Amino acid sequence: MSETARAQRLSRLAHEELVTVAGEGAAGGTWHAIGEIARHREMLMLLIRRDLKSRYKDSVLGFAWSLVKPIFQLLIYFVIIGHVLGAAANTPNYGVYVFAGLIIYGFFSEIITGSTGSIVGNSGLIKKIYLPREVFPLASVGSAVFNFSMQFVILLAATVLTRAFPISPGLVYLLPSVLLILVYGTAFGLLLAAANVYLRDIQYLVEVVMMLLLWASPIVYPFTMASTQIAKVFGAHSWVQQIYTDNPITLAVLGFRKAMWTSGQALGPAMYPDHLLLRTGVAFVVGVILLVLFQRVFARLQGNFAQEI
């Protein structure tokens, strides 16, 4: 490059306006990130399709494998816990009861585990091309939405076979419960995806926590049973009781079950906490706030992703 050309290039660079990548306010930075994701939406869809195809590549059953795990979980819980241990004795249509809890929790678990390893797993793309880094955790979210949709179809088929198709006022809880899982899964998925770049133990810790949360949520046992035991040990209005009742996973499981498990209506409102829809709405607002905050944390940490991975 000649001296004249070099001087002209330096002159042009000197007049270029500096663009702040992650130094904007929370709201402005989040809107900017949403705009960037929207401009790269085709790439996001490609990443979702790639994730789904690579997961079942060269397998005979293909996407049907996404149904195998929850169905086997259903059989295990239905036979061992439901009938051998007698949990199904006082729970009508126990199969739908358990499966509804399993798939809504599985939706959250898949978002979290997939998002946590998404940045490290796409290190090759991150080092070679520019993309808003959020698309990688969001691709895991999209993949989880697809698998949840397939499992939801199986749940609907089960309600038809048991003659308990969910046509009731309880359907009002369906969308809020799914959105609650979606917003919290995306929020914590962004945070954990960024943290995992700097501390790889995060992805293994997440697997353990997800296993613990499965049993800490009212999936295979009634909410009233856990609530009663907590009240005996800590008191009826203790902080432990409040955390257990108002945590988003419990609210989503209970709301989703109330929408899909119509057989439980005969047991009365005692199966659920008071003001379930209001509690879900408040938790959703808190989840949106966390989503904005965690996205800004992600934006702050993404500057060194390429160097760290």
C-alpha positions in Angstrom: 0.0 0.0 0.0 1.4 3.4 -1.0 1.9 6.2 1.5 -0.8 8.2 -0.3 -3.3 5.4 0.0 -2.4 4.7 3.6 -2.9 8.4 4.4 -6.3 8.5 2.7 -7.4 5.4 4.6 -6.3 6.8 8.0 -8.1 10.1 7.1 -11.4 8.2 6.4 -11.0 6.2 9.6 -10.4 9.4 11.6 -13.8 10.8 10.4 -15.8 7.6 11.1 -18.2 8.0 13.9 -17.5 5.7 16.9 -20.4 3.3 17.7 -20.9 2.1 21.2 -21.6 -1.6 21.3 -22.6 -2.3 24.9 -22.5 1.0 26.7 -26.1 2.1 26.2 -28.7 2.2 29.0 -30.6 -1.0 29.8 -33.8 -0.2 27.8 -31.9 1.3 24.8 -29.3 -1.4 24.7 -32.0 -4.1 24.8 -34.0 -2.5 22.0 -30.8 -2.2 20.0 -30.1 -6.0 20.6 -33.7 -6.8 19.5 -33.2 -4.9 16.3 -29.9 -6.7 15.6 -31.6 -10.1 16.2 -34.5 -9.1 13.9 -32.0 -8.2 11.1 -30.4 -11.6 11.5 -33.6 -13.6 11.9 -32.9 -15.7 8.9 -29.6 -16.8 10.5 -31.5 -17.5 13.7 -33.9 -19.8 11.9 -31.0 -21.6 10.2 -29.3 -22.2 13.6 -32.6 -23.6 15.0 -32.9 -26.0 12.0 -29.3 -26.9 12.3 -29.7 -27.7 16.0 -32.7 -29.9 15.4 -31.2 -31.7 12.5 -27.8 -32.3 14.1 -29.4 -33.6 17.3 -31.0 -36.6 15.5 -28.6 -36.8 12.5 -28.3 -40.4 11.1 -30.8 -41.8 13.5 -33.6 -44.0 12.3 -36.4 -42.4 14.3 -35.3 -38.8 13.8 -37.4 -36.3 15.6 -39.4 -39.1 17.3 -36.6 -39.4 19.8 -37.7 -36.1 21.3 -40.8 -38.0 22.5 -39.0 -41.2 23.7 -37.5 -39.6 26.9 -40.7 -38.0 28.2 -42.8 -41.1 27.4 -40.4 -43.3 29.2 -40.4 -40.9 32.2 -44.2 -41.0 32.1 -44.2 -44.8 32.2 -41.7 -44.9 35.1 -43.5 -42.4 37.2 -46.9 -43.8 36.3 -45.9 -47.4 37.2 -43.4 -47.0 40.0 -44.6 -43.9 41.8 -48.2 -44.0 40.7 -49.1 -47.6 41.3 -46.3 -49.3 43.1 -45.9 -46.5 45.7 -49.6 -45.7 45.5 -49.5 -42.0 44.5 -52.2 -42.6 41.9 -54.7 -43.8 44.4 -56.0 -40.4 45.2 -55.2 -38.7 41.9 -57.6 -39.2 39.0 -56.1 -39.6 35.5 -52.6 -39.8 37.0 -51.0 -40.3 33.6 -52.1 -36.9 32.3 -51.4 -35.3 35.7 -47.7 -36.4 35.6 -47.1 -35.9 31.9 -48.4 -32.3 32.0 -45.9 -31.5 34.7 -43.1 -33.4 33.0 -43.3 -31.6 29.6 -43.7 -28.1 31.0 -40.7 -28.7 33.3 -38.8 -30.4 30.5 -39.4 -27.3 28.4 -37.6 -25.1 31.0 -34.8 -27.7 31.5 -34.1 -27.9 27.8 -34.0 -24.1 27.3 -31.5 -23.8 30.2 -29.2 -26.7 29.4 -29.2 -25.9 25.7 -28.6 -22.2 26.2 -25.8 -22.7 28.7 -23.5 -24.4 26.2 -24.6 -22.5 23.2 -21.8 -19.9 23.0 -19.0 -22.5 23.7 -20.6 -24.9 21.3 -20.6 -22.3 18.5 -17.0 -21.1 19.0 -16.2 -21.6 15.4 -18.9 -19.3 14.1 -18.2 -16.7 16.8 -14.5 -16.5 15.8 -15.2 -16.2 12.1 -18.3 -14.1 11.4 -20.3 -11.3 13.1 -23.6 -12.2 14.5 -25.4 -10.8 17.5 -24.3 -13.3 20.1 -27.8 -13.6 21.5 -28.9 -15.6 18.5 -27.0 -18.7 19.8 -28.9 -19.0 23.1 -32.1 -18.0 21.3 -31.5 -20.9 18.8 -31.6 -23.3 21.8 -34.8 -21.6 22.9 -36.3 -22.2 19.4 -35.3 -25.8 19.4 -36.9 -26.3 22.9 -40.1 -24.7 21.6 -40.3 -27.2 18.8 -39.7 -30.2 21.0 -42.3 -28.9 23.5 -44.8 -28.5 20.7 -44.4 -32.1 19.7 -44.8 -33.3 23.3 -47.8 -31.1 23.7 -49.5 -32.9 20.8 -48.9 -36.2 22.7 -50.4 -34.7 25.8 -53.5 -33.7 23.8 -53.8 -37.2 22.4 -53.6 -38.6 25.9 -56.5 -36.4 27.1 -58.5 -37.6 24.1 -57.8 -41.2 24.9 -58.7 -40.7 28.6 -61.9 -38.8 27.6 -60.6 -35.7 29.5 -60.0 -33.2 26.7 -59.2 -29.8 28.2 -62.3 -27.8 27.4 -62.8 -25.8 30.5 -62.3 -22.4 32.1 -58.9 -23.6 33.2 -57.6 -23.1 29.7 -57.0 -19.5 30.6 -53.9 -20.7 32.5 -52.3 -22.3 29.5 -50.7 -19.4 27.7 -49.5 -17.6 30.8 -47.8 -20.8 32.1 -46.0 -21.4 28.8 -44.9 -17.7 28.6 -43.7 -17.8 32.2 -41.4 -20.7 31.4 -40.3 -19.0 28.1 -39.3 -15.7 29.7 -37.5 -17.2 32.7 -35.8 -19.8 30.6 -34.6 -17.2 28.1 -33.4 -14.8 30.9 -31.4 -17.4 32.8 -30.3 -19.0 29.5 -28.6 -15.7 28.4 -27.0 -15.3 31.8 -25.7 -18.8 32.0 -24.5 -18.9 28.4 -22.3 -15.9 29.1 -21.1 -17.2 32.5 -20.2 -20.6 31.0 -17.7 -19.0 28.6 -15.6 -17.8 31.6 -16.3 -20.7 33.9 -16.9 -24.0 32.2 -18.1 -25.8 35.3 -21.3 -23.9 35.0 -22.7 -26.3 32.4 -22.1 -29.3 34.8 -23.6 -27.4 37.7 -26.7 -26.6 35.7 -27.3 -30.3 35.0 -27.2 -31.1 38.8 -29.5 -28.1 39.6 -32.0 -29.2 36.9 -32.2 -32.6 38.4 -32.8 -31.2 41.9 -35.5 -28.8 40.6 -37.3 -31.7 39.0 -38.0 -33.1 42.5 -38.3 -29.7 44.2 -41.3 -29.0 41.9 -44.8 -30.4 42.3 -44.6 -32.7 39.3 -45.0 -36.2 40.6 -46.5 -35.2 43.9 -49.4 -32.8 44.8 -48.6 -29.2 45.6 -50.8 -29.5 48.8 -48.6 -32.3 50.1 -45.4 -30.3 49.9 -47.1 -27.2 51.1 -48.4 -29.0 54.2 -45.1 -30.5 55.1 -43.3 -27.1 54.7 -46.0 -25.5 56.9 -45.4 -28.1 59.6 -41.6 -27.5 59.7 -41.3 -23.8 59.0 -44.8 -22.4 59.6 -47.7 -21.6 57.3 -46.5 -18.2 56.3 -42.7 -18.7 56.4 -40.3 -17.4 53.7 -39.7 -21.1 52.7 -43.4 -21.5 52.0 -43.5 -18.2 50.0 -40.5 -19.2 47.9 -41.9 -22.6 47.2 -45.3 -21.3 46.2 -44.3 -18.3 44.2 -41.2 -19.5 42.3 -41.9 -19.5 38.6 -41.5 -23.2 38.0 -44.1 -24.1 40.6 -46.5 -21.5 39.2 -46.0 -22.7 35.6 -46.4 -26.4 36.5 -49.6 -25.7 38.5 -51.0 -23.4 35.9 -50.2 -25.7 33.0 -51.7 -28.7 34.9 -54.8 -26.7 35.8 -55.3 -26.0 32.1 -54.7 -29.6 30.8 -55.7 -31.9 33.7 -59.5 -31.4 33.9 -59.9 -34.5 36.1 -58.5 -32.5 39.0 -61.5 -30.2 39.0 -63.4 -32.7 41.1 -60.8 -32.3 43.8 -61.6 -28.6 44.2 -59.5 -25.4 44.4 -57.4 -26.7 47.3 -55.1 -28.4 44.8 -53.7 -25.0 43.9 -52.6 -21.8 45.8 -54.9 -18.9 46.0 -54.9 -16.3 43.2 -52.8 -18.5 40.9 -53.4 -16.3 37.9 -52.4 -13.1 39.7 -49.3 -14.8 41.1 -48.4 -15.9 37.6 -48.8 -12.4 36.2 -46.6 -10.9 38.9 -43.9 -13.5 38.3 -44.1 -12.8 34.5 -43.5 -9.1 35.1 -40.5 -9.9 37.3 -39.3 -12.3 34.6 -39.4 -9.6 31.9 -37.3 -7.3 34.2 -34.8 -10.1 34.7 -34.7 -10.7 31.0 -33.7 -7.1 30.3 -31.1 -7.1 33.1 -29.6 -10.4 32.1 -29.4 -9.4 28.5 -27.4 -6.3 29.5 -25.1 -8.5 31.5 -24.7 -10.7 28.5 -23.9 -7.7 26.3 -21.3 -6.6 28.8 -19.6 -9.9 28.8 -19.7 -10.7 25.1 -16.8 -8.5 24.2 -14.3 -11.2 25.2 -16.1 -14.3 24.0 -13.8 -14.9 21.0 -10.7 -14.6 23.2 -12.1 -16.8 26.0 -13.2 -19.7 23.7 
